[in-house]
Amino acid sequence: MKSLLLAWRLLGRDWRAGEMRVFLFAVVTAVMCLSSIGLFTDRMNRSINTQSAVILGGDLVIVSDQPINPQWHKRAAQLQLHETLSLSFLSMVQVNDRFQLATVKAVDAHYPLLGTVSIADAMFAKGRTTKQGPPPESLWVSPRLASSLQLQQNDKIKVGEAAFKLSAFLQNEPDSPSDWVVFAPRLMMRLDDVDKTKIIQPGSRLTYRWGLIGTAKNLEQLRGFIEAEHVSGVKILSATHDQPTLDNVLTRALDYFHLASLMTMVLAAIACAIAIKRYTERHYRTVALLRTFGMVQAQIVRVYLWNILGLGLVAAICGSALGLGVQWLIDFIFSELIALTLPSISVTPILTAMLLALIVLTGVGMPHLLRLKNVPTIMVLRNMPLPSPLSTRPQMAIISRWQMSSAFALAGMYKRRSAVAA
């Protein structure tokens, strides 16, 4: 308690003297850069993960040319996974005397698991979103198919041997590419209505798509269960591992952001080392005076360590607050360039930036603080050569090793979090 009280008094005196302003500015700048870029990239990565899952149609998707094994459905139910099943195939559709080859997608009542489907009542009307597929005995068609067949709402469309009512125009669906990059225009119907068409016959070319969402642990268990059977014609996709990377350019840009923030930390560490060195040199006479009053070496190091860490913590808090503001500024600048809805802020990047700054601060400050314990009491009366740093090398070898391992561990965790979406 006495050490803390003395450290507080010394900090107040040094602050009034203006000796620690360079130190404070360096730490604030470092934490501001680390926290702002960390917050932005963390939100960006979480948004990319979410969008990847939406584009894929689930956290885990099984694509097969054969019906999904009933045992897989049973295992998914045991793992409490939410699922949806869709069936895709090519078929000719007919409206009066007009014919068009279409990509038919039949979905169940649970579609879509993620995202929304955008539909409209007219081909070029303003769309609305829905969280379900078409109702029974009705179809949704894309604008390309509607234009080819000159369709209007409530028209009858014949698919195979059954006729269905056109109830809406399909504008966008989460797990399908744009209508202009597929071979045939899209048509969506209910999976329960496929049997009425009598299109599916032995040898038909079908694609079953089984989407699932749930906890990462349960999804990995189901994936291992399916892979253990070694079934041919089955492809397993996940949003974080198997989805083709859609964000290579963005990921590289985020890497440059991280590199810039780490370079800021290096420059801030150099500035802090210079400031602490000058600070300790100016306190040699004060330390000598404290030793004449009976303060032991460990107490002296502890007082000045509390002094540095206290000011560093205040600077880290201020830097985090400024980092929040800079993050919102970055978000505003890039909002028009990146069509992503960013999730809420996570506290982890802020805590990581503060902890990394304090670790680096301790690492650059300890060599100079340890020299204080070797200040002789005679320096109260006359100047003497500065204490040699050679006597602190054994302690600094241990401290430096701990500092480097901690900093690299934090930086590695920081990097892994930023690469989740890759």
C-alpha positions as CSV (number, residue, x, y, z in Angstrom):
1,M,0.0,0.0,0.0
2,K,2.8,2.4,0.8
3,S,4.5,1.6,-2.5
4,L,1.2,2.4,-4.3
5,L,0.8,5.7,-2.4
6,L,4.4,6.8,-3.1
7,A,4.1,5.8,-6.8
8,W,0.9,7.9,-7.0
9,R,2.7,10.9,-5.5
10,L,5.7,10.5,-7.8
11,L,3.4,10.2,-10.8
12,G,1.5,13.4,-9.9
13,R,4.8,15.3,-9.6
14,D,6.2,13.9,-12.8
15,W,3.0,14.7,-14.7
16,R,3.1,18.3,-13.5
17,A,6.7,18.5,-14.6
18,G,5.7,17.3,-18.1
19,E,8.2,14.4,-18.1
20,M,5.8,11.6,-19.2
21,R,3.8,13.3,-22.0
22,V,5.9,11.6,-24.7
23,F,5.4,8.3,-23.0
24,L,1.7,8.9,-22.7
25,F,1.3,10.0,-26.3
26,A,3.2,6.9,-27.6
27,V,1.1,4.4,-25.6
28,V,-2.2,6.2,-26.5
29,T,-1.2,6.1,-30.2
30,A,-0.2,2.5,-30.2
31,V,-3.4,1.3,-28.4
32,M,-5.6,3.5,-30.6
33,C,-4.2,2.0,-33.8
34,L,-4.3,-1.6,-32.5
35,S,-7.8,-1.3,-31.0
36,S,-9.4,0.5,-34.0
37,I,-8.0,-1.8,-36.6
38,G,-8.6,-4.8,-34.4
39,L,-12.2,-3.8,-33.9
40,F,-12.8,-3.2,-37.6
41,T,-11.1,-6.4,-38.8
42,D,-12.9,-8.4,-36.2
43,R,-16.3,-7.1,-37.2
44,M,-15.4,-7.6,-40.9
45,N,-14.3,-11.2,-40.4
46,R,-17.4,-12.1,-38.4
47,S,-19.5,-10.5,-41.1
48,I,-17.7,-12.4,-43.8
49,N,-18.2,-15.7,-42.0
50,T,-21.9,-14.9,-41.7
51,Q,-22.2,-14.0,-45.4
52,S,-20.2,-17.1,-46.4
53,A,-22.7,-19.3,-44.5
54,V,-25.6,-17.5,-46.1
55,I,-24.1,-17.9,-49.6
56,L,-23.5,-21.5,-48.9
57,G,-26.9,-22.1,-47.5
58,G,-25.8,-23.2,-44.0
59,D,-22.9,-23.7,-41.7
60,L,-22.5,-27.2,-43.2
61,V,-23.8,-28.3,-46.5
62,I,-23.9,-31.8,-48.0
63,V,-24.2,-32.0,-51.8
64,S,-25.0,-35.4,-53.3
65,D,-26.3,-37.0,-56.5
66,Q,-28.2,-39.5,-54.4
67,P,-30.9,-39.1,-51.8
68,I,-29.6,-38.2,-48.3
69,N,-29.1,-41.2,-46.1
70,P,-31.9,-41.5,-43.5
71,Q,-29.3,-42.4,-40.9
72,W,-27.7,-39.0,-41.5
73,H,-31.0,-37.3,-40.8
74,K,-31.3,-39.3,-37.6
75,R,-27.8,-38.4,-36.5
76,A,-28.5,-34.7,-37.2
77,A,-31.6,-34.8,-35.1
78,Q,-29.6,-36.4,-32.2
79,L,-27.1,-33.6,-32.4
80,Q,-29.9,-31.0,-32.4
81,L,-29.0,-29.5,-35.8
82,H,-31.5,-27.5,-37.8
83,E,-31.7,-28.7,-41.4
84,T,-33.2,-28.0,-44.8
85,L,-33.3,-30.1,-48.0
86,S,-33.5,-29.0,-51.6
87,L,-33.5,-30.8,-54.9
88,S,-32.2,-29.3,-58.2
89,F,-32.6,-30.5,-61.7
90,L,-33.1,-29.3,-65.3
91,S,-36.6,-29.5,-66.9
92,M,-38.6,-28.0,-69.7
93,V,-41.5,-25.8,-68.5
94,Q,-44.5,-24.9,-70.6
95,V,-46.8,-21.9,-70.7
96,N,-49.5,-22.4,-73.4
97,D,-47.4,-23.0,-76.6
98,R,-44.2,-21.6,-75.2
99,F,-41.4,-23.8,-73.9
100,Q,-38.2,-23.0,-71.9
101,L,-35.5,-25.0,-70.3
102,A,-35.3,-24.1,-66.5
103,T,-33.3,-24.9,-63.5
104,V,-35.9,-26.2,-61.1
105,K,-35.1,-26.0,-57.4
106,A,-37.5,-27.7,-55.0
107,V,-37.2,-26.7,-51.3
108,D,-38.8,-28.0,-48.2
109,A,-40.8,-26.0,-45.5
110,H,-37.6,-25.1,-43.5
111,Y,-36.0,-23.2,-46.4
112,P,-34.0,-20.9,-46.0
113,L,-32.0,-21.7,-42.9
114,L,-30.0,-18.5,-43.2
115,G,-30.8,-15.2,-44.9
116,T,-34.0,-14.3,-46.7
117,V,-35.6,-14.8,-50.1
118,S,-36.5,-11.7,-52.0
119,I,-39.7,-11.8,-54.1
120,A,-42.0,-9.4,-55.9
121,D,-45.6,-9.4,-57.2
122,A,-44.5,-8.1,-60.6
123,M,-41.4,-8.7,-62.7
124,F,-39.9,-5.2,-62.1
125,A,-41.7,-4.3,-58.9
126,K,-40.1,-3.5,-55.6
127,G,-39.3,-6.7,-53.8
128,R,-40.1,-7.9,-50.3
129,T,-38.3,-10.5,-48.1
130,T,-39.6,-13.7,-46.7
131,K,-38.2,-16.4,-44.5
132,Q,-39.9,-19.3,-46.3
133,G,-40.2,-20.9,-49.7
134,P,-43.2,-20.9,-52.1
135,P,-46.5,-22.2,-50.8
136,P,-47.8,-25.6,-52.0
137,E,-48.9,-26.0,-55.6
138,S,-47.3,-22.6,-56.6
139,L,-44.1,-21.5,-58.2
140,W,-41.7,-18.6,-58.0
141,V,-39.8,-17.8,-61.2
142,S,-36.8,-15.6,-61.9
143,P,-37.2,-12.4,-64.1
144,R,-35.2,-14.1,-66.9
145,L,-37.6,-17.0,-67.1
146,A,-40.6,-14.7,-66.8
147,S,-39.3,-12.6,-69.6
148,S,-38.7,-15.6,-71.9
149,L,-42.2,-17.0,-71.3
150,Q,-44.0,-13.6,-71.0
151,L,-45.4,-14.5,-67.6
152,Q,-47.8,-12.6,-65.4
153,Q,-48.8,-13.3,-61.8
154,N,-51.3,-16.2,-61.4
155,D,-50.4,-17.7,-64.8
156,K,-50.4,-21.5,-65.0
157,I,-47.0,-23.1,-65.6
158,K,-46.7,-26.7,-66.6
159,V,-43.8,-28.6,-65.1
160,G,-43.8,-32.2,-66.2
161,E,-47.3,-33.6,-65.9
162,A,-48.5,-31.0,-63.3
163,A,-49.5,-27.4,-63.6
164,F,-48.7,-24.8,-60.9
165,K,-49.8,-21.2,-60.3
166,L,-47.2,-18.4,-60.5
167,S,-47.5,-16.7,-57.2
168,A,-44.4,-14.4,-57.2
169,F,-41.3,-13.4,-59.1
170,L,-38.1,-14.5,-57.6
171,Q,-35.5,-11.8,-57.2
172,N,-32.8,-13.2,-54.9
173,E,-32.2,-16.3,-52.9
174,P,-29.3,-16.8,-50.4
175,D,-27.7,-20.0,-51.7
176,S,-27.9,-19.5,-55.5
177,P,-25.8,-17.6,-58.0
178,S,-27.2,-14.7,-60.0
179,D,-29.7,-15.6,-62.7
180,W,-27.4,-14.2,-65.4
181,V,-24.5,-16.6,-64.7
182,V,-26.4,-19.9,-64.7
183,F,-27.1,-22.0,-67.8
184,A,-30.9,-22.0,-67.5
185,P,-33.2,-19.5,-65.7
186,R,-34.4,-20.4,-62.2
187,L,-37.7,-21.7,-60.9
188,M,-38.5,-22.5,-57.3
189,M,-41.2,-24.9,-56.1
190,R,-42.1,-27.0,-53.0
191,L,-40.3,-30.3,-52.6
192,D,-43.6,-32.0,-51.8
193,D,-44.9,-31.2,-55.2
194,V,-42.1,-32.8,-57.2
195,D,-43.8,-36.2,-57.2
196,K,-46.8,-34.7,-59.0
197,T,-44.7,-33.7,-61.9
198,K,-43.5,-37.3,-62.5
199,I,-40.2,-35.9,-63.9
200,I,-37.9,-37.9,-61.7
201,Q,-37.2,-41.2,-63.4
202,P,-34.4,-43.8,-63.1
203,G,-31.2,-42.2,-64.5
204,S,-32.4,-38.6,-63.9
205,R,-29.6,-36.1,-63.2
206,L,-30.4,-34.8,-59.7
207,T,-28.5,-32.7,-57.1
208,Y,-29.5,-33.0,-53.5
209,R,-28.4,-30.2,-51.2
210,W,-28.7,-30.7,-47.4
211,G,-28.0,-27.6,-45.4
212,L,-27.5,-27.6,-41.6
213,I,-26.8,-25.0,-38.9
214,G,-25.9,-25.6,-35.2
215,T,-22.9,-25.4,-32.9
216,A,-19.5,-25.9,-34.4
217,K,-18.8,-29.0,-32.2
218,N,-22.0,-30.8,-33.3
219,L,-21.4,-29.9,-36.9
220,E,-17.9,-31.4,-36.7
221,Q,-19.3,-34.6,-35.2
222,L,-21.8,-35.0,-38.0
223,R,-19.1,-34.3,-40.6
224,G,-16.9,-37.0,-39.1
225,F,-19.8,-39.4,-39.0
226,I,-20.5,-38.8,-42.8
227,E,-16.8,-38.9,-43.8
228,A,-16.3,-42.2,-41.9
229,E,-18.8,-43.9,-44.4
230,H,-16.7,-42.9,-47.5
231,V,-19.7,-42.5,-49.7
232,S,-18.9,-41.6,-53.3
233,G,-20.7,-38.7,-55.0
234,V,-20.9,-36.8,-51.7
235,K,-19.3,-33.4,-51.3
236,I,-19.1,-31.7,-47.8
237,L,-18.9,-27.9,-47.7
238,S,-18.6,-25.6,-44.7
239,A,-18.5,-21.8,-44.5
240,T,-15.1,-21.7,-42.8
241,H,-13.2,-24.5,-44.5
242,D,-14.5,-25.6,-47.9
243,Q,-16.3,-22.6,-49.3
244,P,-14.2,-21.1,-52.2
245,T,-12.6,-17.9,-50.8
246,L,-14.7,-14.9,-51.9
247,D,-12.7,-12.3,-50.0
248,N,-9.0,-12.7,-51.1
249,V,-8.6,-9.0,-51.8
250,L,-10.3,-8.0,-48.6
251,T,-8.3,-10.5,-46.5
252,R,-5.0,-9.1,-48.0
253,A,-6.2,-5.6,-47.3
254,L,-6.9,-6.5,-43.6
255,D,-3.4,-8.1,-43.5
256,Y,-1.9,-4.7,-44.5
257,F,-4.0,-3.1,-41.8
258,H,-2.5,-5.5,-39.2
259,L,1.0,-4.9,-40.5
260,A,0.5,-1.1,-40.1
261,S,-0.8,-1.5,-36.6
262,L,2.1,-3.7,-35.6
263,M,4.6,-1.2,-37.1
264,T,2.9,1.4,-35.0
265,M,3.4,-0.7,-31.9
266,V,7.1,-1.1,-32.7
267,L,7.6,2.7,-33.1
268,A,5.6,3.3,-29.9
269,A,7.8,0.8,-28.1
270,I,10.9,2.7,-29.3
271,A,9.4,6.0,-28.1
272,C,8.5,4.5,-24.8
273,A,12.0,3.0,-24.3
274,I,13.5,6.4,-24.9
275,A,11.0,8.2,-22.6
276,I,11.5,5.7,-19.8
277,K,15.3,5.9,-20.1
278,R,15.2,9.6,-19.8
279,Y,12.7,9.4,-17.0
280,T,14.8,6.9,-14.9
281,E,18.0,8.9,-15.5
282,R,16.4,12.0,-14.1
283,H,15.3,10.1,-11.0
284,Y,18.7,8.7,-10.0
285,R,19.1,11.3,-7.2
286,T,15.5,10.7,-6.1
287,V,16.3,7.0,-5.8
288,A,19.5,7.7,-3.9
289,L,17.5,9.8,-1.5
290,L,14.9,7.1,-1.0
291,R,17.7,4.6,-0.3
292,T,19.1,6.9,2.4
293,F,15.6,6.8,4.0
294,G,15.9,3.0,4.2
295,M,13.9,1.9,1.2
296,V,15.3,-1.5,-0.2
297,Q,16.0,-2.3,-3.8
298,A,12.9,-4.3,-4.4
299,Q,10.7,-1.6,-3.0
300,I,12.3,1.0,-5.3
301,V,11.7,-1.1,-8.4
302,R,8.2,-1.9,-7.3
303,V,7.3,1.8,-6.8
304,Y,8.6,2.8,-10.3
305,L,7.0,-0.2,-11.9
306,W,3.6,0.7,-10.4
307,N,4.3,4.2,-11.7
308,I,4.9,3.1,-15.2
309,L,2.1,0.5,-15.3
310,G,-0.4,3.0,-13.8
311,L,0.3,5.6,-16.4
312,G,0.4,2.9,-19.1
313,L,-3.1,1.6,-18.0
314,V,-4.5,5.1,-18.1
315,A,-3.0,5.7,-21.6
316,A,-4.3,2.3,-22.8
317,I,-7.9,3.2,-21.6
318,C,-7.7,6.6,-23.4
319,G,-6.2,4.9,-26.5
320,S,-9.1,2.3,-26.5
321,A,-11.7,5.1,-26.3
322,L,-10.0,6.9,-29.2
323,G,-9.8,3.6,-31.1
324,L,-13.5,3.2,-30.9
325,G,-14.0,6.6,-32.5
326,V,-11.4,5.8,-35.2
327,Q,-13.1,2.4,-35.9
328,W,-16.4,4.2,-36.5
329,L,-14.6,6.6,-38.9
330,I,-13.1,3.6,-40.8
331,D,-16.5,2.0,-40.9
332,F,-18.0,5.2,-42.3
333,I,-15.3,5.5,-45.0
334,F,-15.5,1.9,-46.1
335,S,-19.3,1.5,-45.8
336,E,-19.8,2.6,-49.4
337,L,-17.0,0.4,-50.8
338,I,-17.9,-2.8,-48.9
339,A,-21.5,-4.1,-49.1
340,L,-21.4,-5.8,-45.7
341,T,-23.5,-5.3,-42.7
342,L,-21.0,-5.3,-39.8
343,P,-22.0,-7.0,-36.5
344,S,-21.8,-5.4,-33.1
345,I,-18.5,-4.5,-31.5
346,S,-16.7,-7.2,-29.5
347,V,-14.6,-6.3,-26.5
348,T,-11.9,-8.9,-27.3
349,P,-9.8,-6.7,-29.7
350,I,-9.8,-3.8,-27.2
351,L,-8.6,-6.1,-24.3
352,T,-6.0,-7.7,-26.6
353,A,-4.6,-4.3,-27.7
354,M,-4.5,-3.0,-24.1
355,L,-2.8,-6.2,-22.8
356,L,-0.3,-6.3,-25.7
357,A,0.6,-2.7,-25.1
358,L,1.2,-3.3,-21.4
359,I,3.3,-6.3,-22.1
360,V,5.5,-4.4,-24.6
361,L,5.6,-1.5,-22.2
362,T,6.9,-3.7,-19.4
363,G,9.4,-5.3,-21.7
364,V,11.0,-2.0,-22.8
365,G,10.8,-0.5,-19.3
366,M,12.2,-3.2,-17.1
367,P,15.8,-2.9,-18.2
368,H,15.9,0.8,-17.1
369,L,13.8,0.2,-13.9
370,L,16.2,-2.6,-12.8
371,R,19.1,-0.2,-13.1
372,L,17.5,1.9,-10.4
373,K,18.2,-0.6,-7.7
374,N,21.9,-0.2,-8.3
375,V,21.9,3.5,-7.7
376,P,24.4,4.2,-4.8
377,T,23.3,6.4,-2.0
378,I,26.4,8.6,-2.4
379,M,24.7,10.1,-5.5
380,V,22.8,12.3,-3.1
381,L,26.0,14.3,-2.5
382,R,27.8,14.1,-5.8
383,N,27.5,12.8,-9.4
384,M,28.8,9.4,-10.2
385,P,28.9,7.2,-13.2
386,L,25.5,5.6,-14.1
387,P,24.9,2.1,-12.8
388,S,26.2,-0.5,-15.2
389,P,23.5,-2.6,-17.0
390,L,25.6,-5.7,-16.9
391,S,24.4,-6.7,-13.4
392,T,20.8,-6.8,-14.6
393,R,21.4,-9.2,-17.5
394,P,20.4,-12.4,-15.8
395,Q,17.1,-11.0,-14.6
396,M,16.5,-9.4,-18.0
397,A,17.1,-12.7,-19.8
398,I,14.2,-14.3,-18.0
399,I,12.0,-11.2,-18.3
400,S,12.7,-10.8,-22.0
401,R,11.9,-14.4,-22.7
402,W,8.6,-14.1,-20.9
403,Q,7.8,-10.8,-22.7
404,M,8.6,-12.2,-26.1
405,S,6.6,-15.4,-25.6
406,S,3.6,-13.5,-24.2
407,A,3.7,-10.9,-27.1
408,F,4.0,-13.6,-29.7
409,A,1.2,-15.6,-28.2
410,L,-1.1,-12.6,-28.2
411,A,-0.1,-11.6,-31.7
412,G,-0.7,-15.2,-32.9
413,M,-4.1,-15.3,-31.3
414,Y,-4.8,-11.9,-32.9
415,K,-3.8,-13.2,-36.3
416,R,-5.8,-16.4,-36.0
417,R,-8.9,-14.4,-35.2
418,S,-8.3,-12.2,-38.2
419,A,-7.9,-15.2,-40.5
420,V,-11.1,-17.1,-39.5
421,A,-12.9,-16.0,-42.6
422,A,-10.1,-16.9,-45.0
